[in-house]
Amino acid sequence: MRKQRQTVLCTALALAVLVASVPVPSHADGAGGGDAPSRAVPLKPDDPDYTRATKAIKAEDFTAAIRLLEQVVARDGTNADAYNWLAYAVRRNGDPAGSLPIYQKALAIEPKHRGAHEYIGEAYLALDDMAKAKEHLAALDRLCLFPCSQYRDLKRAIEAYEKSGGKVKPTAAR
């Protein structure tokens, strides 16, 4: 009987590990960390402007990306990924303060958007607001059951900022 119970428990554990390892498409992950532009998983039909905008971001043509993403969010005000990318492009184009309300819009639409939490944290660092950056790091700590790239990236950015006395600021260039 004991051996049968062990077999059942091992089988259940193996099944749980297998289920946990299956990737689940979620735009909650979208746009955050590493080579994130290629990792965004669109759940809606492809929008050609959105696709062109993410390519422009990869090419670091933030002005073009902003123009395209403004059209996307005008058509679909519920697209948290588009707002996140728009804020990212605005920030990378030199306006971290201007990116904040756009990131906040993405987070209002999708409070668990890990990419938006990472990137708004980086925007706060660029504006020398360590407390707000750490709030978003704490949010990522709650959202990431296992360590995730968004948490690791923001934590590294905060550590570099602290170690340099605020001289090293994230540019989001990866």
C-alpha positions as CSV (number, residue, x, y, z in Angstrom):
1,M,0.0,0.0,0.0
2,R,2.8,2.4,0.9
3,K,4.6,1.8,-2.5
4,Q,1.3,2.4,-4.3
5,R,0.9,5.7,-2.5
6,Q,4.5,6.7,-3.3
7,T,3.8,5.9,-7.0
8,V,0.6,8.0,-7.0
9,L,2.4,10.9,-5.3
10,C,5.3,10.7,-7.8
11,T,2.9,10.6,-10.7
12,A,1.0,13.6,-9.4
13,L,4.2,15.5,-8.8
14,A,5.5,14.7,-12.3
15,L,2.2,15.8,-13.8
16,A,2.2,19.1,-11.8
17,V,5.8,19.8,-13.0
18,L,4.7,19.1,-16.6
19,V,1.7,21.4,-16.4
20,A,3.7,24.2,-14.8
21,S,6.3,24.0,-17.6
22,V,3.8,24.6,-20.4
23,P,4.0,28.2,-21.6
24,V,0.8,30.1,-21.3
25,P,0.4,33.0,-23.7
26,S,-0.2,36.1,-21.7
27,H,0.2,39.7,-22.5
28,A,0.7,40.3,-18.8
29,D,4.3,39.4,-19.5
30,G,4.5,41.6,-22.6
31,A,7.3,44.1,-23.0
32,G,9.6,43.6,-20.2
33,G,13.2,42.6,-19.8
34,G,15.9,41.2,-21.9
35,D,15.1,41.2,-25.6
36,A,11.5,41.9,-24.7
37,P,10.2,43.3,-28.0
38,S,10.4,39.8,-29.6
39,R,8.7,38.2,-26.6
40,A,5.4,40.2,-26.6
41,V,2.6,37.8,-27.2
42,P,-0.3,39.5,-28.9
43,L,-3.6,38.0,-27.9
44,K,-5.7,40.1,-30.3
45,P,-5.7,40.0,-34.1
46,D,-2.5,41.5,-35.4
47,D,-2.6,45.2,-35.9
48,P,-0.2,46.2,-38.7
49,D,0.7,49.5,-36.9
50,Y,1.5,47.6,-33.7
51,T,3.7,45.2,-35.6
52,R,5.5,48.1,-37.4
53,A,5.9,49.9,-34.1
54,T,7.6,47.0,-32.4
55,K,9.9,46.7,-35.3
56,A,10.6,50.5,-35.1
57,I,11.4,50.0,-31.4
58,K,13.8,47.2,-32.2
59,A,15.5,49.5,-34.7
60,E,15.5,52.3,-32.0
61,D,13.3,54.5,-34.2
62,F,11.3,55.8,-31.2
63,T,9.7,58.7,-33.1
64,A,8.2,56.4,-35.6
65,A,7.1,53.9,-32.9
66,I,5.3,56.7,-31.0
67,R,3.4,57.9,-34.1
68,L,2.3,54.3,-34.8
69,L,1.4,53.4,-31.3
70,E,-0.6,56.5,-30.8
71,Q,-2.8,55.3,-33.7
72,V,-3.1,51.9,-32.1
73,V,-4.2,53.2,-28.8
74,A,-6.6,55.6,-30.5
75,R,-8.3,52.6,-32.1
76,D,-8.1,50.3,-29.1
77,G,-7.9,52.1,-25.7
78,T,-7.9,48.7,-23.9
79,N,-4.5,47.5,-25.3
80,A,-2.2,47.5,-22.3
81,D,0.7,46.2,-24.4
82,A,0.4,49.1,-26.8
83,Y,0.3,51.6,-24.0
84,N,3.3,49.9,-22.4
85,W,5.3,50.1,-25.7
86,L,4.1,53.7,-26.3
87,A,5.4,54.7,-22.8
88,Y,8.7,52.8,-23.5
89,A,9.2,54.7,-26.8
90,V,8.4,58.0,-25.1
91,R,10.9,57.3,-22.3
92,R,13.6,56.1,-24.7
93,N,12.9,59.2,-26.9
94,G,14.1,61.3,-23.9
95,D,10.9,62.0,-21.9
96,P,10.8,59.7,-18.8
97,A,8.4,62.1,-17.1
98,G,6.0,62.0,-20.1
99,S,6.1,58.3,-20.1
100,L,4.7,57.9,-16.5
101,P,1.0,58.6,-17.3
102,I,1.2,56.3,-20.2
103,Y,2.6,53.5,-18.1
104,Q,0.0,54.2,-15.5
105,K,-2.7,53.8,-18.2
106,A,-1.2,50.4,-19.1
107,L,-1.3,49.4,-15.5
108,A,-4.9,50.7,-15.0
109,I,-5.9,48.4,-17.9
110,E,-3.8,45.5,-16.6
111,P,-2.5,45.9,-13.1
112,K,-0.4,42.7,-13.4
113,H,1.4,43.8,-16.5
114,R,5.0,42.8,-15.5
115,G,6.6,44.7,-18.4
116,A,4.9,47.9,-17.4
117,H,5.9,47.5,-13.8
118,E,9.6,47.0,-14.8
119,Y,9.7,49.9,-17.3
120,I,7.8,52.4,-15.1
121,G,10.3,51.5,-12.3
122,E,13.1,52.3,-14.7
123,A,11.4,55.6,-15.6
124,Y,11.2,56.5,-11.9
125,L,14.9,55.8,-11.6
126,A,15.7,58.1,-14.5
127,L,13.8,60.7,-12.6
128,D,15.7,60.0,-9.3
129,D,12.6,58.6,-7.6
130,M,14.0,55.5,-5.9
131,A,11.0,55.0,-3.6
132,K,8.6,54.7,-6.6
133,A,11.0,52.4,-8.4
134,K,11.1,50.1,-5.4
135,E,7.3,50.1,-5.2
136,H,7.2,48.6,-8.7
137,L,10.0,46.1,-7.8
138,A,7.8,45.0,-4.8
139,A,4.9,44.7,-7.2
140,L,7.0,42.5,-9.4
141,D,8.1,40.4,-6.4
142,R,4.4,39.7,-5.7
143,L,3.5,39.0,-9.4
144,C,6.4,36.7,-10.2
145,L,5.8,33.3,-8.5
146,F,9.3,32.3,-9.6
147,P,12.0,34.9,-10.4
148,C,11.1,36.6,-13.7
149,S,13.2,38.7,-16.0
150,Q,11.3,41.8,-15.3
151,Y,12.0,41.5,-11.6
152,R,15.7,40.7,-12.2
153,D,16.2,43.5,-14.6
154,L,14.6,46.2,-12.4
155,K,16.5,44.9,-9.4
156,R,19.7,45.2,-11.3
157,A,18.9,48.7,-12.5
158,I,18.1,49.7,-8.9
159,E,21.3,48.2,-7.6
160,A,23.4,49.9,-10.3
161,Y,21.6,53.2,-9.5
162,E,22.3,52.8,-5.7
163,K,25.9,51.7,-6.2
164,S,26.7,54.7,-8.4
165,G,25.0,57.2,-6.1
166,G,22.3,57.9,-8.7
167,K,24.7,58.4,-11.6
168,V,23.8,55.2,-13.5
169,K,20.3,55.5,-14.9
170,P,18.5,53.0,-17.0
171,T,18.1,53.7,-20.7
172,A,16.3,50.5,-21.3
173,A,18.8,49.7,-24.0
174,R,19.4,46.0,-23.9
